Amino acid sequence: MRKRLQADIMMKVIQHSVQTLQVALVGSCKDLTKLYKKYTKEERQLLEEGFNAGQPDSLFQLITLHSDSDWIAAHPEKSQDFESFYRDPNRKIPNSKNNILYIQTIGSFGEVGPMTDQYVEWLREYCQVFFYGLTVKLLPAVTVAETGCSFRVNSNSHNLQILTGDLLRFLHHRIPEDAFCVIGITMIDLYPKDSWNFVFGQASLSMGMGVFSFARYDDNFYSSSYAGRLKKCLKPKQGDYSVFDGYYTPPITSSLLLRSCKTMTHEIGHMFGIKHCQWLNCVMQGSNHLDESDRRPLDFCPICLRKIQVAINFKIAERYKALLYWMEAEQSQTTGSDVASSCQSVLHYPKPTEAFETSRLWLCRCLNILEKDKD
């Protein structure tokens, strides 16, 4: 009871005034107000639903900090409103020469076969509908050995980890000429330097690349029975990548797919220059731990949605329909993608989207607003 009471005391709700949210969404200058008015009446109604955050049945929710270890409490940052994003000379915009989003898988994603290929293809498809209007392609898969990265055994969790800086250098030499950005994904845990215990991911925004791991999204990662813990004390020699042969990868579950999609889209959002959100509950909120990451929604708040919409120039309703279709389609559609040879097999496994149900219902509510005047 005392522990529960202490947790309740530490919880803090971040609530901005309607006026503050309006300025953050629209901007304070005439040119931005004029730009905002280009949205349809229904689109503006959806975006302005954010002003109702905190009210019953609101589409958008307030940010709640559960402890001092949550991201906003632990990493104070200046809030980025739409205007500061729009005026930022360093933000990245896809153009006719650099408009492809590439995904590079590193190491095993499970037992080699159609199920692994299917999972990676689901991720590619999700990114393509999430960043609606961009093309997303897979680069040929690489082993850990091919990256030439340093690695270690974590002294606390006793699992294998690979060094993020080495992976970024590897990705830098593989960026295609038409790339908007390249994202490396792996099922192996990461660390940024010897003094750190781990890191979920690391990016170089100026160079348009990042790498992140799904290893800690296994429901059992933090338990003593985690299958990725090495059974014996092992001090592998650098360059001996045989330790990764047959190394454990998490089972592909609905919750793993949900967390993977959320992480990928959050990190890619940074590639456009979108900073951590501090306005409303949003996929762009930072997270220090799994519980905090799980509390984030799967999509943008209105302010961050406007940022990405201006960067890519999609129709909001079309994007939501594409996301809804991805969640409701029983099987993956593999049309129109340049998929690596390892992903050329016939993909036929049912997509485990049970964990996406809350987001699916939310998308339906959004579309009810956007299409309320249509037959």
Secondary structure, 3 states (H helix, E strand, C coil): CHHHHHHHHHCEEECCCHHHHHHHHHCCCHHHHHHHCCCCHHHHHHHHHHHHCCCCCCCCCCEEECCCCCHHHHCCCCCCCHHHHHHCCCCCCCCCCCCEEEEEEECCCCCCCHHHHHHHHHHHHHHHHHCCCCEEEECCCECHHHHCCCEEECCCCCCEEEEHHHHHHHHHCCCCCCEEEEEEEECCEEECCCCCCCECEEEEHHHCEEEEECHHHCCCCCCCCCCCCCCCCCCCCCCCHHHHCCCCCCCCCHHHHHHHHHHHHHHHHHHCCCCCCCCCCCCCCCCCCHHHHHHCCCCCCHHHHHHHHHHHCCCHHHHHHHHHHHHHCCCCCCCCCCCCHHHCCCCCCCCCCHHHHHHHHHHHHHHHHHCCCCC
